């Protein structure tokens, strides 16, 4: 069955263009012209990915992103006509996985969609309920458990909801404790070799991830390596320098 893409966009021309390219790439496409219809379609159709315009009539895309994130981890790719970096950061802070600035290449958008879905498809663990997981697929650290097959994270025994991108970053870092990853390495490994964004997107996702997993106040799992990138501290050092 084809993966389903929900487009929430008020410009008919863009919907038509994306519909052509996405269907040609093998995806099923549904579309909404405003926030209310988009949220209703999301709840009813449960798409595999959302392409969300920021400048919508009525409720804007930021509020749509916030509401979707309140009940779902569906990957979100935001579109914006604004060149302001603050808008892009705000969207990522609300849980979007990636962004494109208008005007954009439809081929690049399809490439981004493929990259996101490639790493999130089959992310649910429901189909493996009858299979015993290998212990190596569950990473355990002080106060933190990362279940790789189920894409599930627990902090101090309580499950925390991560976006697909946040989970992929955490899993990549935690699989290689104390290895330093540059921003470029993280982008290439998480988004794919064809990712064309800027390194600042990594900083925003890492910041959001830290807020969710470092709630204890004394544990610092992800360390900043000045002028280089990030690494995972397996010991969860107490009040470490960030």
N, C-alpha and C positions, 0 to 999 in steps of 0.2 A: 504494500500500500504506500502511495506517495506521501512524503512528509508534507504537512500542512503549514502554510505561511499566512499569517494575518497581517494585512497592510492597513494601517490607520493613517489616512492621508486625505486632506481636503481638496487637493488638486487632481482633477480627473485625468489630466494628461500624464501625470506621474504614475497614477494608478494603472493606467492603460499600458504605459511603457514597462513598468515593473511586472505587470501581469504577463506580458509577452515573453520577457526574458526568463522569468521564474518558471513559467510553464514549459518553455523550451528546455530548461535545465532539469525538468522532470518533477517539479514541485506542484502540489495542489495549492491554489490561491483563493483566499477570501478577502474581502475588503470592506472597510467602513470609512465614511466621510467625516465623522466627528467622534468625539470622545465617548459619548453615551452609547452609540452603536458599537464602537470598538470594544468597550468594556463588556457589553452584553454578548457580543460575538465570542470574545475570549472565554467568558464563563461557559457558554454553551458548546463551543466547538473545540476547546482545549487544543489550540494550535501548537506546533512544535517550535515556532519562532514568531516573534512580532517585529515588524518593521514599523516604527513609530515616528511620525512627524512631530516636531516640537510646537510649531505654530499652527494650532488647531483652533477652530471657532469654539467659543464657550470655554470648557475646561481645556487647558493647554496640555501638551505632551508630558510635561514634568509631573503634573497631577495624575495623568493616566499611568505613567511609569510607577509612581508611588503606590497607586491603588493595586496595580497588578502584582507588585512585589509584596503587598500585604497578604496575598493568598497564594502566590504561585512563584516558582523559580523559572518560568518560561524564559528562554534567552530573548533579550531585547536589543535590537539594533536601532539607534535613534538617527533621524535625519534632521538637519537644521540648516536654514538658510543664513544663519548668523555666523560670522567669523569669530565672534567673541569667545575666547578660551573659557571664560567663566561659565558660559552656557554649557559647553561640553563637559566641564568638570561637574557642574550641577547634575547633569543627566547621569554621569557615571556614579556620582555619590548616591543617587537615588536607586542604583542597582542595574543600570543599563550595562550591557556587555561590550558594546562597541558603538562607534558613531561614524557617520559620513556627513560632510558638509556639502550642501547644494551649491552649484551644480556638480553632479557626480557622474561617473561612468557606470552605466548599468552592468557592464561586465565586472567591474570592481565590486559592485554590490553583490552580485551573484557569488563572486569569489569569497567575500566576507561571510555570506550566508552559509556557503559550503563549509568553510573553516569552522564556524561556530557549531553547526550541526554535526560535523564530523567528530567533534570531541564530546558532544552531549547526547548523541543518539544512543538509545539503549541504556541511558543512565540509570533508569529505575532498577531496583533490585528485586521486583516482584517475581520475575520469571526464574529466579535462582533460589526460591524459598526452599525447595526440596534438595538442594545441593549443599554439601558441607564446604564452607569456605576454607581456603588455605590460610594458615595463620599469617603468612607473609603478606596477604592482601589486606590485613588490618594493621595499621601503624599505631603504636601505643607510646605515648610520652606522658610525663607528669601532668595530670589534669587534662590531657587531650587524647582523644581516640579518633582516628581517621579510617573509616571503613571504605576502602577503595571501590569494591564492586557495587555497593549500595549507594556510593557517593553520599555518605552520611558522616557527620562530624558531631562529636560530643565534647563539651567542655565541662569539667567537673561533674560528669554524669548526666548532663542535660543536653539534649540535642539542640544545635543551633542551625538556623537556615542560612545557607550560603547561596549566592548566585552561581551559575555554572562556571563563570570565569574565576570567581573567588575560589571555588573548590579546586579548579585545575591549577591555579597558582600555588595554593597550599599543598596539594598533592605533589606537585613537581618539586617544590622546595623540601618538603618533608621526606621524600624518597632519598634525598642525598643530603643528610644533615651536615652542616658546616661547610658545604660546598658553596662558593660564592658565584652567584649568577648575575651577569650584567643585565641591564634593562633590555638590551638587544637580544640576548639569549632567551630571556623570558618571553619576549614578544614572538620570537621565531618558534619556540617550542609550544607555546600555548595557542597563539593565533595561527601559526603556520608560516612557511617561508615567504608567502606572498603578502604578508601583512604590511600595509603601507602607512600605518599610523605613527605618531610620535611617542617617544619614550615616556612622556609625562603621564600617559594613560596607565602605565604600570604603577606609578606613585599613588594615583587616586585609588586603584583597586587594592593596593597593599594597605593603604590607610583605612579603607572600609573593612578589610579583612581583620586588621589588628583590633578594630573596635569590637568585633564580634567574638574573637577567640582569646583576647587578652583582657578579659573582664575582671580577673582576679586582682589586678593592680600590682602583683608581685612577680608575675610571670611574663617574660618577654620572649616569645617564640621566634619572631621574625626580627632580625637585626639588620640595620642599615650599614652597609660598608661604604664609607664616605668616598664619593667620586667614582664608585664602581657599580654598586647594585645592592643585592640583598642576599642573605643566607638564613637558613633555619637552624636555630640553636636547640639541639636535641634535649639539653638539660633544662630548658625553660629557665634560664638564669634569673636570679632574683634581682629585680630593679636594675636591669642592665642598661647600658647606654644605647639609645636608639638613634 
